[in-house]
Amino acid sequence: MLRSRSQSLVALLTLVFASLALAAPGPRLQAFFQPEFTSAAYQQRVYSQVAGKWQQPSRKGLPAVGRKTVVQAVIGRDGKLVSAVVSMQSGSNAWDAAALSAVRKAAPFAPLPKDHGPAMLDAHFHVKWAASP
């Protein structure tokens, strides 16, 4: 009986601590592509490349919770980054620079799918400091 209660308490504490860890503040990256571009596989590859290059600034460089940076990027047919600019600032120069750097360092990307008609692809990367997932 005592062992059963101990195991239940351990399980309950594990769930509590796990949910607290999930609610911890942290960066959240979202990627948006022009609506007519429907290649989910390509979108996922680009997202993963950018996420893999993210370097979070020091605690001093964090924006207020809920603030975000938006980086607008243009990817050429050959996968090269044609342009990348910060179109929305978070209020933290370090955070904005880190978001722009992640996009630039992730390039070049794979060539655009052959069935994508336009010669370029617009992508927006939102990097937000969030209180919870």
PLY file of the C-alpha trace (Angstrom):
ply
format ascii 1.0
element vertex 133
property float x
property float y
property float z
element edge 132
property int vertex1
property int vertex2
end_header
0.00 0.00 0.00
2.79 2.43 0.94
4.72 1.49 -2.18
1.66 2.14 -4.34
1.20 5.61 -2.81
4.89 6.40 -3.31
4.68 5.40 -6.95
1.54 7.49 -7.41
3.21 10.50 -5.81
6.28 10.09 -8.01
4.07 9.85 -11.11
2.10 12.94 -10.08
5.27 14.96 -9.39
6.71 13.85 -12.72
3.61 15.18 -14.53
3.71 18.46 -12.60
7.38 19.07 -13.34
6.99 18.04 -16.98
4.14 20.49 -17.47
6.17 23.25 -15.80
9.06 22.55 -18.16
6.72 22.76 -21.15
5.41 26.11 -19.92
8.90 27.57 -19.60
9.56 30.70 -21.64
11.45 30.15 -24.85
11.81 30.99 -28.51
9.07 29.97 -30.94
9.75 29.89 -34.68
6.99 29.92 -37.27
7.47 29.98 -41.04
4.89 31.23 -43.54
5.11 30.81 -47.30
3.13 32.40 -50.11
-0.32 30.74 -50.28
0.03 29.15 -53.71
3.21 27.32 -52.65
1.93 23.94 -51.47
5.04 21.77 -51.10
4.86 20.83 -47.42
8.09 18.85 -47.69
10.02 21.86 -49.02
8.49 24.14 -46.38
9.52 21.71 -43.64
13.09 21.52 -44.97
13.44 25.30 -45.03
11.93 25.59 -41.53
14.31 22.93 -40.19
17.34 24.62 -41.74
16.46 27.97 -40.18
15.61 26.42 -36.80
18.94 24.58 -36.86
20.84 27.85 -37.23
19.04 29.69 -34.40
21.45 31.00 -31.76
19.58 32.53 -28.84
21.06 35.78 -27.52
22.07 36.10 -23.89
19.40 36.81 -21.30
20.11 40.53 -21.76
19.14 40.26 -25.43
15.71 38.71 -24.90
12.64 40.70 -25.90
9.58 41.06 -23.70
7.33 38.00 -23.58
5.06 37.93 -26.63
7.25 40.22 -28.75
8.51 38.88 -32.06
10.79 39.54 -34.97
9.60 38.93 -38.51
12.20 38.25 -41.18
10.97 38.48 -44.76
13.05 36.38 -47.12
13.06 35.70 -50.84
14.42 32.36 -52.06
15.49 32.06 -55.70
14.70 29.13 -57.98
18.23 27.78 -57.36
17.71 27.90 -53.56
19.94 30.90 -53.00
18.77 33.57 -50.60
17.95 36.59 -52.76
17.12 38.86 -49.82
16.36 38.80 -46.11
15.24 41.80 -44.05
13.74 42.38 -40.63
10.24 43.70 -41.36
9.04 43.73 -37.73
11.29 44.43 -34.78
10.89 42.81 -31.37
12.29 45.67 -29.32
15.59 43.82 -28.84
18.34 44.50 -31.35
20.13 41.29 -30.32
16.98 39.19 -30.88
16.32 40.81 -34.25
19.94 40.23 -35.34
19.79 36.58 -34.20
16.61 35.98 -36.24
18.11 37.55 -39.36
21.35 35.64 -38.85
19.52 32.29 -38.58
17.83 32.85 -41.95
21.05 33.97 -43.63
23.14 31.13 -42.19
20.52 28.53 -43.19
20.99 29.42 -46.87
21.43 28.13 -49.45
18.26 26.10 -49.51
17.33 23.31 -51.91
16.26 24.46 -55.38
12.55 25.25 -55.63
10.34 22.38 -56.79
10.01 22.22 -60.57
6.22 22.59 -60.36
6.53 25.99 -58.64
5.95 28.44 -61.48
7.40 31.72 -60.17
11.16 32.21 -60.18
11.16 33.13 -56.48
9.49 32.17 -53.23
8.51 34.56 -50.45
8.87 33.28 -46.90
8.28 35.00 -43.56
9.95 33.75 -40.39
8.42 34.81 -37.07
10.64 34.37 -34.02
8.80 35.06 -30.79
9.77 34.97 -27.15
6.83 33.08 -25.67
5.76 32.29 -22.13
4.42 28.87 -23.11
4.30 26.61 -26.18
0 1
1 2
2 3
3 4
4 5
5 6
6 7
7 8
8 9
9 10
10 11
11 12
12 13
13 14
14 15
15 16
16 17
17 18
18 19
19 20
20 21
21 22
22 23
23 24
24 25
25 26
26 27
27 28
28 29
29 30
30 31
31 32
32 33
33 34
34 35
35 36
36 37
37 38
38 39
39 40
40 41
41 42
42 43
43 44
44 45
45 46
46 47
47 48
48 49
49 50
50 51
51 52
52 53
53 54
54 55
55 56
56 57
57 58
58 59
59 60
60 61
61 62
62 63
63 64
64 65
65 66
66 67
67 68
68 69
69 70
70 71
71 72
72 73
73 74
74 75
75 76
76 77
77 78
78 79
79 80
80 81
81 82
82 83
83 84
84 85
85 86
86 87
87 88
88 89
89 90
90 91
91 92
92 93
93 94
94 95
95 96
96 97
97 98
98 99
99 100
100 101
101 102
102 103
103 104
104 105
105 106
106 107
107 108
108 109
109 110
110 111
111 112
112 113
113 114
114 115
115 116
116 117
117 118
118 119
119 120
120 121
121 122
122 123
123 124
124 125
125 126
126 127
127 128
128 129
129 130
130 131
131 132
